[in-house]
């Protein structure tokens, strides 16, 4: 029986096994999907297990999306561009390939929410994990500008320089800015990409009282389904969306990479995560 894993630290909150095992059973695949908490020192041994075919595929979450890259043989173009990997495949010729399904996962989730980012000003809270994928997706969706803010400002500045360099080379788009944590510039869409919200008592400590209405509050967290960040957005009269659909869409893409089957995203799948 083939074994699949999602790795991260923390990992307890992950619902990846729930959705993947649902699709595995529905498609009569002889496999099992589990979650495992690892440390950075464990990554090399993980890849060895993949090469030895003890593990058939791996999803990667915080904080290892970049740390895993040195142990891989090759990256897809999206993974290379973002320097972020969330899905690992062992090919038939025994190459360990890093994929990034977060980009398409985010794009499809925003389309599903009937929101159109083109020409909009985006504020992103956080600079780790899935942020490189979100930046690249927003860039492809032709937003007006992206502003990053992070408690450790140098991490945001690293991403600013990294992506501005890429986008300037592509078409002269150099519109990623960085502001101090606590500063809230004008925006149309605000994205919480920090881990603040995984616990019910988490708060971002940002003054959002003067932002006005008709904004879009998006949180990449899907468990719990309504974070304090989203509650705040709703209380202020704005559109809100959690990360459930992004999670489902990126998972479906990973499933297709591993099993060559496009899984159904039906009501039952969505109910699993409620």
C-alpha positions in Angstrom: 0.0 0.0 0.0 1.4 3.4 -1.0 1.9 5.9 1.8 1.5 9.7 1.5 2.3 12.4 4.1 1.9 16.0 4.9 4.8 17.4 6.9 5.1 20.5 8.9 5.7 22.0 12.4 3.1 22.5 13.8 1.0 19.9 12.0 -1.8 19.0 14.4 -4.3 21.4 12.8 -3.9 20.0 9.3 -7.0 18.5 7.7 -5.0 17.2 4.7 -5.4 13.5 5.7 -9.2 14.0 5.9 -9.6 15.3 2.3 -6.9 13.0 0.7 -8.1 9.9 2.3 -11.7 10.8 1.2 -10.5 11.0 -2.4 -8.3 7.9 -2.1 -11.3 5.9 -0.9 -13.7 7.4 -3.5 -11.3 6.5 -6.4 -10.5 3.0 -5.0 -6.8 3.7 -4.7 -4.7 1.4 -2.5 -3.0 4.1 -0.4 -3.1 5.9 2.9 -2.3 9.5 3.7 -1.1 10.7 7.1 0.5 13.7 8.8 3.8 13.9 10.5 5.5 16.6 12.6 9.1 17.0 11.6 12.1 19.2 12.4 14.5 20.6 9.8 17.1 17.9 10.7 14.5 15.3 9.6 14.1 16.6 6.0 17.1 14.8 4.5 16.0 11.4 5.9 12.5 12.1 4.6 13.8 12.4 1.0 15.9 9.2 1.5 12.6 7.4 2.4 11.0 8.7 -0.8 14.0 7.6 -2.9 13.7 4.1 -1.3 10.0 4.1 -2.2 8.9 3.8 1.5 6.9 7.1 0.9 5.1 7.7 -2.4 4.5 11.5 -2.1 4.6 14.3 0.4 2.8 17.6 0.9 4.9 20.3 2.6 3.6 23.0 4.8 5.0 25.6 7.2 7.9 26.1 7.9 9.6 23.7 5.3 8.4 25.0 1.9 11.8 26.5 1.1 13.9 24.4 3.4 13.1 21.2 1.5 14.4 22.5 -1.8 18.2 21.6 -1.4 17.2 17.9 -1.1 15.2 17.7 -4.3 16.5 16.8 -7.8 14.4 19.3 -9.8 11.7 22.0 -9.4 8.8 22.8 -11.7 8.8 26.4 -13.1 6.3 27.6 -10.5 8.3 26.1 -7.7 11.5 27.5 -9.1 10.1 31.0 -9.5 8.7 31.2 -6.0 11.4 29.1 -4.3 8.5 27.4 -2.6 7.5 23.7 -2.7 4.3 22.2 -1.3 4.1 18.9 -3.2 6.8 16.2 -3.8 6.7 13.5 -6.4 9.0 10.6 -7.1 9.0 10.1 -10.9 9.3 6.8 -12.8 12.9 7.6 -13.5 13.6 8.0 -9.7 13.8 11.8 -9.7 12.4 13.7 -6.7 10.5 16.7 -8.1 9.2 19.7 -6.2 5.9 21.2 -7.3 4.0 24.3 -6.2 0.2 23.8 -6.2 -0.4 26.8 -3.9 -0.3 29.3 -6.8 -3.2 27.7 -8.7 -4.9 26.9 -5.4 -5.0 30.6 -4.5 -6.0 31.7 -8.0 -8.9 29.3 -8.2 -10.1 30.2 -4.7 -10.2 33.9 -5.5 -12.1 33.1 -8.8 -14.5 30.9 -6.8 -15.1 33.8 -4.4 -16.1 35.9 -7.4 -13.5 38.5 -6.6 -11.5 40.2 -9.3 -8.1 41.4 -8.1 -7.0 43.1 -11.4 -6.1 46.7 -10.7 -6.6 46.4 -6.9 -4.3 47.3 -4.1 -3.3 44.3 -1.9 -2.0 44.3 1.6 -0.4 41.0 2.8 0.3 40.3 6.5 3.2 37.9 6.9 6.2 36.9 4.7 6.6 33.1 5.2 4.9 29.9 4.2 2.5 30.5 1.3 3.3 34.2 0.8 5.6 33.8 -2.2 2.9 31.7 -4.0 0.3 34.4 -3.2 2.5 37.2 -4.5 3.2 35.4 -7.7 -0.5 34.5 -8.2 -1.5 38.2 -7.6 1.2 39.3 -10.0 -0.3 37.0 -12.7 -3.8 38.4 -11.9 -2.5 41.9 -12.7 -3.1 43.6 -9.3 -2.2 47.3 -9.1 0.2 46.9 -6.2 1.2 44.6 -3.3 2.3 45.9 0.1 4.0 43.5 2.6 4.1 43.9 6.3 5.8 41.5 8.7 6.9 41.6 12.4 10.4 40.9 11.2 10.7 43.5 8.6 13.8 42.1 6.9 11.9 39.0 5.8 9.3 41.2 4.0 12.2 43.2 2.4 13.8 40.0 1.2 10.6 39.0 -0.6 10.2 42.6 -1.9 13.7 42.5 -3.5 13.3 38.9 -4.7 10.0 39.5 -6.5 10.7 43.0 -7.8 13.8 41.6 -9.4 11.8 38.9 -11.1 8.9 41.1 -12.2 11.1 43.9 -13.5 13.0 41.4 -15.7 9.7 40.1 -17.0 7.8 43.3 -17.8 8.9 46.3 -15.8 6.4 45.7 -13.0 8.0 46.9 -9.8 5.2 47.5 -7.4 5.9 45.5 -4.2 6.3 47.7 -1.2 7.1 47.1 2.5 5.7 49.0 5.5 6.4 48.6 9.2 4.2 46.2 11.2 1.3 48.1 12.6 1.1 50.5 9.7 -2.1 50.1 7.6 -1.8 51.7 4.2 -4.8 52.0 1.8 -5.9 48.7 0.4 -8.7 46.9 -1.5 -7.9 43.4 -0.3 -6.1 42.4 2.9 -4.6 38.9 3.3 -3.7 37.3 6.6 -0.8 34.9 5.8 0.5 34.7 9.3 -0.2 31.8 11.7 -2.0 34.2 14.0 -5.5 32.8 14.1 -4.8 29.1 14.5 -5.7 29.6 18.2 -9.0 31.2 19.1 -7.3 33.9 21.3 -4.9 35.1 18.6 -5.2 38.7 17.5 -3.1 40.6 15.0 -3.2 43.9 17.0 -3.7 46.1 13.9 -5.9 49.2 13.9 -8.3 48.5 11.0 -11.1 50.8 12.3 -10.5 53.5 9.6 -10.3 51.4 6.5 -13.9 51.9 5.3 -16.1 49.3 3.7 -16.2 47.3 0.5 -12.8 45.6 1.3 -12.0 41.9 1.0 -10.6 40.2 4.0 -8.9 36.9 3.1 -7.3 34.5 5.6 -5.2 31.5 4.4 -6.2 29.7 7.7 -9.1 27.3 7.2 -9.1 25.7 10.7 -10.7 27.4 12.6 -13.0 28.5 9.8 -13.6 32.0 11.2 -10.5 33.6 12.8 -10.6 36.8 14.8 -9.2 38.6 11.7 -12.2 37.5 9.6 -14.6 38.3 12.5 -13.1 41.8 12.5 -13.5 42.2 8.8 -17.1 41.1 9.0 -17.9 43.4 11.9 -16.5 46.3 9.9 -18.9 45.5 7.0 -16.5 43.8 4.6 -16.5 40.7 2.5 -14.6 37.8 4.1 -13.3 34.4 3.0 -11.2 31.8 4.8 -8.5 29.5 3.2 -10.8 26.4 2.8 -11.2 26.7 -1.0 -7.5 27.4 -1.5 -6.7 24.4 0.6 -9.2 22.2 -1.5 -7.9 23.4 -4.9 -4.2 23.0 -4.0 -5.0 19.5 -2.6 -6.8 18.5 -5.7 -3.9 19.6 -7.9 -1.5 17.6 -5.7 -3.8 14.5 -5.9 -3.7 14.8 -9.7 0.1 15.0 -9.7 0.4 11.8 -7.6 -2.5 9.7 -9.0 -3.1 11.1 -12.4 -6.8 11.5 -11.4 -8.6 14.9 -11.1 -10.7 14.4 -7.9 -14.3 15.7 -7.7 -14.7 18.8 -5.6 -18.2 18.1 -4.4 -20.4 19.1 -1.5 -19.1 16.2 0.6 -15.5 17.5 0.3 -16.5 20.9 1.4 -18.5 19.6 4.3 -15.5 17.6 5.5 -13.8 20.9 6.4 -16.7 22.6 8.1 
